[in-house]
Amino acid sequence: LTIDKCMKANRIALGSLRSKDTNQDKVAVVPTRIAIPYRSRKNMANAAKVDIAPTPSSTVNSLKRGPNAEDTTLFKPAGYFPRNQSPVMGLKVVSVRANNPSNGKPLVPANIMLLDAETGEVSATVAATYLTAARTAAGSAIATEFCLNRTLNSNESYALHLVVVGAGLQAELHITYLCQLPILMKRL
C-alpha cells in the first residue's frame, strides 16, 4: 500500500461521508461503533477493586482510563454505496491490548470482514493491523493539510510545529505520511 494510494482512498472515503447522490441518499453509511471493554484475569487480580464483569459501553469516551483501565475491542460497521459501482459493506474489529507488545504481538490488532452487499455473505477477511495504522495516519495527514492550508492562506503569522505523541507503528506512519505533505515538504 503506497502513501499516495492510501491518501487518495482516504480523501474519497472522507468526501463520501458528507456527499449525497441525486436521491439525497448518503454514499457512505457509518453507524455508531460499539466498544466492549475487557480486563484480563491478570489485570483483574492486580486491581484493588475488581468488578467481575466489564461494564458494557457503546462509546469510546465512556471507557475507563488509568492503571486499572480495561483493554477494549471496537466493532466498526460501514457501508459504501457509490453510484454506478458495486456496493461494499464491512466490519472492522480493532482491539487494544496493553500486554500484547510484551508478548511480541501488536498493541492494536485489527481485522476487516467484507460482505457481499447483495447476499450478506462474507467475501473476504483481511488482517488489517497495518492498514488500520496507515488509514489513521492518512486521515491525520489530510486533516493537518487542510488546517495548514487555511492557516497559511490567512494573513496571520504562524509558527509551524507538529508533534506526534506515542510510539510504534501508528506514530511511525504518522511521521511518514505527514512528511509527504507538499505543504510541509517545502519547510523540511
C-alpha positions, -999 to 999 in steps of 0.1 A, spaced: 0 0 0 16 32 -11 12 65 7 -3 81 -24 -29 53 -28 -38 54 9 -42 92 9 -63 90 -23 -86 63 -8 -89 84 24 -99 115 5 -126 96 -13 -138 80 19 -139 112 39 -156 130 10 -182 103 7 -192 107 43 -205 141 36 -216 138 0 -250 129 -12 -262 115 -45 -290 130 -65 -316 110 -45 -303 126 -13 -290 92 0 -257 90 17 -230 74 -3 -213 61 29 -230 49 60 -210 46 92 -232 36 121 -222 41 157 -193 20 168 -196 -5 196 -169 -7 223 -166 -36 246 -141 -32 275 -120 -62 285 -100 -66 316 -76 -96 316 -77 -120 345 -41 -108 353 -53 -72 355 -84 -81 374 -62 -99 400 -39 -69 403 -67 -43 406 -77 -31 441 -114 -31 432 -125 -57 408 -158 -59 390 -164 -94 379 -179 -84 345 -168 -53 325 -193 -25 322 -209 -25 287 -201 6 267 -214 19 234 -188 47 230 -151 50 234 -155 81 256 -171 62 284 -142 38 288 -121 39 319 -86 52 317 -56 48 340 -38 18 356 -70 -2 361 -85 5 327 -98 -23 307 -85 -31 272 -110 -25 245 -124 -41 214 -142 -19 189 -167 -31 163 -169 -7 134 -195 -14 107 -197 6 75 -212 6 41 -202 23 8 -229 27 -18 -215 46 -48 -235 54 -79 -226 31 -108 -204 8 -87 -209 -23 -66 -218 -15 -30 -194 -26 -3 -203 -35 33 -179 -44 60 -169 -47 96 -136 -37 112 -127 -52 145 -100 -33 163 -87 -43 197 -63 -25 221 -44 -50 243 -18 -33 266 0 -66 272 4 -76 236 37 -59 229 54 -78 258 43 -110 240 56 -99 206 21 -90 193 8 -57 180 -7 -33 206 -37 -26 182 -45 -58 162 -72 -53 136 -92 -74 111 -117 -65 84 -145 -86 72 -160 -76 38 -196 -87 29 -213 -92 -5 -239 -65 -1 -265 -84 -22 -262 -117 -4 -249 -107 30 -222 -134 27 -186 -129 38 -165 -123 7 -131 -116 24 -114 -115 57 -83 -93 59 -57 -89 86 -57 -51 89 -33 -40 116 -10 -22 91 -40 -10 71 -56 5 102 -24 23 111 -19 36 76 -56 48 73 -53 66 106 -21 83 96 -35 93 62 -66 107 78 -45 128 102 -23 139 74 -53 151 53 -67 170 84 -33 185 90 -30 196 54 -65 211 55 -57 231 87 -23 242 74 -37 254 41 -63 275 60 -36 289 83 -10 296 57 -36 313 34 -46 337 62 -28 369 68 -19 359 104 16 350 114 22 314 125 47 291 139 48 256 124 53 229 150 38 194 147 43 168 174 35 131 172 29 117 207 33 80 210 54 52 196 51 22 175 35 16 141 9 44 142 35 70 153 59 58 126 33 60 99 20 94 111 55 109 107 60 92 73 26 105 60 30 140 74 65 143 59 50 136 25 26 165 25 38 191 -1 29 220 23 54 205 48 80 193 24 87 229 15 96 236 51 116 205 60 
